[in-house]
Amino acid sequence: MTSSIPKPGEPLAHYVSTAPFDPYLVEPSTTALAMVGRASQWKLMWWQFRQHKLALYSGVFLLLAYLSIFICEFLAPYNLHTRDVENIYAPPQSIHLFHDGEFVGPFVYGRTMSLDMDNLRRVYSDVPTDVQKLRFFCRGDGYTFWGLFDSNIHLVCPAKDGQMFLLGTDRLGRDVLSRIIYGARISLTIGLFGVAMSFVLGIVIGGLAGYRGGVFDLIVQRIIEVLQSIPSIPLWLALAAIMPVTWSPILVYLGITVILGLLDWTGLARAVRSKLLALREEDYVLSAQLMGASTSRIIGRHLIPGFMSHLIASATLTIPGMILGETALSFLGLGLRPPITSWGILLTEARSVSVIALYPWLLIPILPVVLVVLAFNFLGDGLRDAADPFK
């Protein structure tokens, strides 16, 4: 057995690694700390945001909801204006998978209708022997996809000569589920357009008031105080009532968007003003002024990015207010008008107490409103926490 102990006078054997030098090589115990030190601000915000599971799931839900508005014609089982006069005020149908102990696949049972002369209402009863299998990626009602081309392909359709009203029908025999899917296109986008308008007004007016100060700031603050002192709903009603009845549905849609944007910029303007009042005294702002930068460049390139995360969080909390505003105006009959369909217009079907008592499924359009508003609030909480990843 050869000894590994060197003899006297023999040079010690030592080995040199041939691997390339890595200046960022750290001990395993400090790897996570090194990654945080080298990560960008956006990556730190993303890591922090992922820890807020409820906000992450809400963001995925909202992303899917907004993606669905691009293909609502494909997702809806029926056309927006399709009427089935034989199924007026039909209650929701249930989807079944098994029939007589055997797996059949997704299907609904056929129905028969009778008149209840005592209560003056239609009564629908399932026929256990009439199995109507649902069809997927099928041909059904025709539609014009985004006004570009005609098609009749749907994600799911009822059986041939069958019915499929998963959320029931309204007083004209129109499918409530299809109308909710179509209504998402208006209700979701009106919030985005309204927030975009209010953000432009809030950032510009609040930014100038906070950066310039003086008389302009004084006038802006008095205007904001006056607007915020007026009750929101009466002001909405007054502005909506001045829109001419001869306007087309598209002009009414744009008018409602402008109204919501004009009334919601005050809170953001005050937040921007308070931020700029603090940031305008920083050294980098003075350096930009000495280099001859214009006011718009200083505000847009140096001050606004300093609290962009706050603006993003504010947007996620403002959009639900826009959606609720449109829903309230349409529910009161002073907002959008048919043939445009939104969630607020769908809720006008349930303004009567007798209708709610007899046909409670007409209140289902309130469910997507609640889910979207909650999702935006949870998302805003997550973004606000992620804005300060070292907190």
C-alpha positions in Angstrom: 0.0 0.0 0.0 1.5 3.3 -1.1 1.5 6.1 1.5 0.1 9.5 0.4 2.5 11.3 2.8 5.2 13.1 0.8 8.8 12.3 1.6 11.2 14.9 2.9 12.2 17.4 0.2 9.5 16.2 -2.2 7.1 19.1 -3.4 3.6 19.0 -2.2 1.1 17.9 -4.8 -1.6 20.5 -5.4 -4.4 20.7 -8.0 -5.8 23.7 -10.0 -9.3 23.6 -11.3 -9.6 24.1 -15.0 -13.2 25.4 -14.8 -13.6 29.1 -15.9 -13.7 31.6 -13.1 -17.2 32.7 -12.0 -17.1 36.0 -10.1 -20.7 35.4 -8.9 -20.0 32.0 -7.5 -21.2 32.0 -3.9 -21.6 29.4 -1.2 -24.9 27.4 -1.4 -26.1 29.1 1.8 -26.0 32.5 0.3 -27.3 31.7 -3.2 -30.8 33.0 -2.6 -29.4 36.3 -1.1 -27.1 36.7 -4.2 -30.0 36.2 -6.5 -32.0 38.9 -4.8 -29.0 41.2 -5.0 -28.7 40.8 -8.7 -32.4 40.8 -9.5 -34.0 43.7 -11.2 -36.8 45.7 -9.6 -39.5 44.2 -11.9 -38.2 40.7 -11.0 -38.4 41.4 -7.3 -41.9 42.7 -7.7 -42.9 39.5 -9.6 -41.4 37.3 -6.8 -43.3 39.3 -4.2 -46.5 39.2 -6.3 -46.3 35.4 -6.6 -46.5 35.1 -2.8 -50.0 36.7 -2.9 -51.9 33.6 -4.1 -55.3 35.3 -4.1 -54.0 38.1 -6.2 -52.3 35.7 -8.6 -55.4 33.7 -9.1 -57.4 36.9 -9.6 -55.0 38.1 -12.2 -55.4 34.8 -14.1 -59.2 35.0 -13.9 -59.2 38.6 -15.2 -56.8 37.7 -18.0 -59.1 34.9 -19.1 -62.1 37.1 -18.8 -60.6 39.8 -21.0 -59.3 37.2 -23.5 -62.9 35.8 -23.8 -64.2 39.1 -25.2 -62.3 38.6 -28.4 -64.1 35.3 -29.1 -67.4 35.8 -27.3 -69.3 34.8 -30.5 -67.5 31.5 -30.5 -68.0 30.9 -26.8 -71.7 31.7 -26.6 -74.0 28.8 -27.4 -76.5 31.1 -29.2 -76.5 34.3 -31.1 -77.1 37.4 -29.1 -80.5 38.1 -30.6 -81.7 34.5 -31.0 -85.2 34.0 -29.6 -87.0 30.8 -28.7 -90.7 31.7 -28.2 -91.4 28.2 -27.0 -89.0 28.6 -24.1 -89.9 32.0 -22.6 -88.8 32.3 -18.9 -87.3 28.8 -19.0 -85.4 28.0 -15.8 -81.7 26.8 -16.0 -81.0 23.3 -17.1 -78.6 21.0 -15.4 -75.8 19.1 -17.2 -75.6 15.4 -16.6 -73.0 12.7 -17.3 -74.8 9.4 -16.5 -78.1 8.1 -17.6 -79.6 4.9 -16.1 -76.2 4.1 -14.5 -74.3 4.4 -17.8 -71.8 7.1 -18.8 -73.3 9.1 -21.7 -71.3 12.3 -21.6 -72.4 15.8 -21.1 -76.1 16.0 -21.8 -79.4 17.7 -20.7 -82.9 16.3 -20.5 -85.5 17.5 -22.9 -88.4 19.5 -21.5 -92.2 19.8 -21.7 -94.0 23.1 -21.0 -97.4 23.5 -19.3 -99.4 26.5 -18.2 -100.2 27.1 -14.6 -103.4 29.0 -14.8 -103.7 29.6 -11.1 -100.4 31.5 -11.0 -100.3 32.5 -14.6 -96.9 31.2 -15.3 -95.2 28.6 -17.5 -94.1 25.4 -15.8 -91.2 23.3 -17.4 -90.6 19.7 -16.6 -87.7 17.4 -17.6 -88.4 14.4 -19.7 -86.2 11.6 -18.2 -86.3 9.6 -21.5 -85.3 12.5 -23.7 -81.5 12.5 -23.6 -80.0 15.4 -25.6 -76.2 15.2 -25.8 -74.2 18.4 -26.1 -72.1 19.0 -29.1 -68.7 20.6 -29.0 -66.9 22.6 -31.7 -70.2 22.5 -33.6 -72.2 24.5 -36.1 -75.1 26.5 -34.6 -76.5 30.0 -34.9 -74.8 32.2 -37.5 -72.9 35.4 -36.5 -70.5 37.9 -38.0 -67.2 37.7 -36.2 -66.1 41.2 -35.3 -68.0 42.4 -38.4 -65.3 40.8 -40.6 -66.7 37.5 -41.8 -69.7 35.2 -41.3 -69.4 32.0 -39.3 -71.5 29.5 -37.3 -68.9 27.6 -35.3 -69.5 27.5 -31.5 -67.6 25.9 -28.6 -70.7 24.1 -27.4 -74.2 23.6 -29.0 -77.4 21.9 -28.0 -78.4 18.6 -29.6 -80.1 18.7 -33.0 -83.6 20.1 -32.5 -82.8 20.3 -28.8 -82.4 23.1 -26.2 -79.6 24.0 -23.9 -80.3 26.9 -21.5 -77.8 26.5 -18.7 -78.7 29.8 -17.1 -82.3 30.0 -18.3 -84.0 32.4 -20.7 -85.5 35.9 -20.4 -89.0 37.2 -21.3 -88.2 37.0 -25.0 -86.8 33.5 -24.9 -83.1 34.6 -25.2 -80.4 32.5 -23.6 -79.1 34.3 -20.5 -75.7 32.6 -20.6 -75.0 33.8 -24.2 -76.1 37.4 -23.3 -73.8 37.4 -20.3 -70.9 36.4 -22.5 -71.7 39.0 -25.1 -72.3 41.6 -22.3 -68.7 41.1 -21.0 -67.4 42.8 -24.1 -69.0 46.1 -23.2 -68.9 46.0 -19.4 -65.2 45.0 -19.2 -63.9 47.4 -21.9 -65.8 50.4 -20.7 -63.8 50.2 -17.5 -60.5 50.2 -19.4 -61.4 53.1 -21.6 -62.8 55.1 -18.7 -59.7 54.5 -16.6 -57.4 55.5 -19.5 -59.2 58.8 -19.8 -59.2 59.5 -16.1 -55.5 58.6 -15.9 -54.7 61.0 -18.6 -56.6 63.8 -16.8 -55.4 62.9 -13.4 -51.7 62.6 -14.3 -51.6 65.7 -16.4 -53.7 68.0 -14.1 -52.4 66.6 -10.9 -48.8 66.5 -12.2 -48.9 70.2 -13.2 -50.5 71.2 -9.9 -47.9 69.4 -7.9 -44.9 70.4 -9.9 -45.9 74.0 -10.6 -47.9 74.9 -7.5 -49.0 78.4 -7.0 -52.3 79.8 -8.4 -52.8 76.8 -10.7 -52.5 74.4 -7.8 -55.0 76.4 -5.8 -57.6 76.5 -8.6 -57.2 72.7 -9.3 -57.7 71.9 -5.6 -60.9 74.0 -5.4 -62.3 72.3 -8.6 -61.5 68.9 -7.1 -63.2 69.7 -3.8 -66.3 70.9 -5.6 -66.5 67.8 -7.8 -66.0 65.5 -4.9 -68.6 67.2 -2.8 -71.4 66.4 -5.3 -73.1 63.0 -4.8 -72.0 60.6 -7.5 -75.3 59.0 -8.6 -77.2 62.3 -9.1 -74.3 63.7 -11.0 -74.2 60.6 -13.2 -77.9 60.8 -13.8 -77.7 64.5 -14.8 -74.8 64.0 -17.2 -76.4 60.8 -18.7 -79.7 62.6 -19.1 -78.3 65.3 -21.3 -77.2 62.8 -24.0 -79.6 63.1 -27.0 -82.0 60.2 -27.4 -81.2 60.2 -31.2 -77.6 59.1 -30.6 -76.6 55.7 -31.9 -75.7 53.0 -29.4 -72.0 53.5 -30.2 -72.2 57.2 -29.4 -74.0 56.5 -26.2 -71.3 54.0 -25.3 -68.6 56.6 -25.9 -70.6 59.2 -24.0 -70.9 56.9 -20.9 -67.2 56.3 -21.1 -66.4 60.0 -21.2 -68.8 60.7 -18.2 -67.1 58.0 -16.1 -63.7 59.3 -17.0 -64.5 62.9 -16.3 -65.9 62.1 -12.8 -63.1 59.7 -11.6 -59.9 61.7 -12.2 -60.1 63.8 -9.0 -58.8 61.1 -6.6 -55.9 60.2 -8.9 -55.0 63.9 -9.5 -54.7 64.5 -5.7 -52.5 61.4 -5.3 -50.2 62.5 -8.2 -50.1 66.0 -6.8 -49.0 64.8 -3.3 -46.3 62.6 -4.8 -44.9 65.3 -7.0 -44.8 67.8 -4.1 -42.4 65.4 -2.4 -40.4 64.4 -5.4 -39.9 67.8 -7.0 -37.4 68.7 -4.2 -35.1 65.8 -5.0 -31.6 66.4 -6.4 -32.1 64.6 -9.7 -35.0 67.0 -10.4 -32.8 70.0 -9.9 -30.2 68.4 -12.1 -32.7 67.9 -14.9 -33.8 71.5 -14.6 -30.2 72.8 -14.8 -29.7 70.7 -17.9 -32.6 72.5 -19.5 -35.2 69.7 -19.5 -38.8 70.8 -20.1 -41.6 70.5 -17.5 -43.3 67.7 -19.5 -40.0 65.7 -19.7 -39.2 66.1 -16.0 -42.7 64.9 -15.1 -43.0 62.1 -17.7 -39.4 60.8 -17.6 -38.3 61.4 -14.0 -41.2 61.9 -11.6 -44.0 59.7 -12.9 -41.8 56.5 -13.1 -41.0 57.0 -9.4 -44.4 56.0 -8.4 -45.6 54.0 -11.4 -46.3 51.0 -9.1 -48.8 53.1 -7.2 -50.5 54.1 -10.4 -50.8 50.5 -11.5 -52.4 49.6 -8.2 -54.7 52.6 -8.4 -55.9 51.5 -11.9 -56.8 48.0 -10.6 -58.9 49.6 -7.9 -60.5 52.2 -10.2 -61.7 49.9 -13.0 -64.3 48.2 -10.7 -65.8 51.6 -10.0 -66.1 52.2 -13.7 -67.9 48.8 -14.2 -70.2 49.5 -11.3 -71.0 53.0 -12.6 -71.9 51.6 -16.0 -74.0 48.9 -14.4 -75.8 51.4 -12.2 -76.6 53.8 -15.1 -77.8 51.0 -17.4 -79.9 49.5 -14.6 -81.6 52.9 -14.1 -82.3 53.2 -17.8 -80.0 56.2 -18.3 -76.9 54.4 -19.6 -76.5 52.1 -22.6 -79.5 51.1 -24.6 -80.3 48.0 -26.7 -79.2 46.6 -29.1 -76.0 47.1 -27.1 -75.8 44.5 -24.4 -74.0 44.9 -21.1 -74.4 43.3 -17.6 -76.2 46.4 -16.5 -78.8 46.1 -19.3 -79.3 42.4 -18.5 -80.1 43.4 -14.9 -82.9 45.7 -16.1 -84.9 42.5 -16.7 -85.0 42.0 -12.9 -86.2 45.4 -11.8 -89.6 44.1 -10.8 -90.1 42.3 -7.5 -92.6 39.9 -9.1 -90.1 39.0 -11.8 -87.4 38.3 -9.1 -89.8 36.1 -7.1 -90.9 34.1 -10.2 -87.7 34.0 -12.3 -84.7 34.5 -9.9 -82.2 33.3 -12.5 -82.6 36.7 -14.2 -80.4 38.0 -11.3 -77.5 35.8 -12.4 -75.8 38.6 -14.4 -75.0 40.2 -11.1 -72.6 37.3 -10.4 -69.9 38.2 -13.0 -70.1 41.8 -11.8 -69.3 40.7 -8.2 -66.6 38.3 -9.3 -64.8 40.9 -11.5 -65.0 43.6 -8.9 -63.6 41.3 -6.2 -60.9 40.0 -8.6 -59.8 43.6 -9.3 -59.6 44.4 -5.6 -57.6 41.3 -4.8 -55.3 42.1 -7.7 -54.9 45.7 -6.5 -53.9 44.4 -3.0 -51.3 42.1 -4.5 -49.8 44.8 -6.7 -49.7 47.3 -3.8 -47.7 44.8 -1.7 -45.5 43.9 -4.7 -44.7 47.6 -5.3 -42.5 47.5 -2.1 -40.7 44.1 -2.3 -38.4 44.9 0.6 -41.2 45.7 3.0 
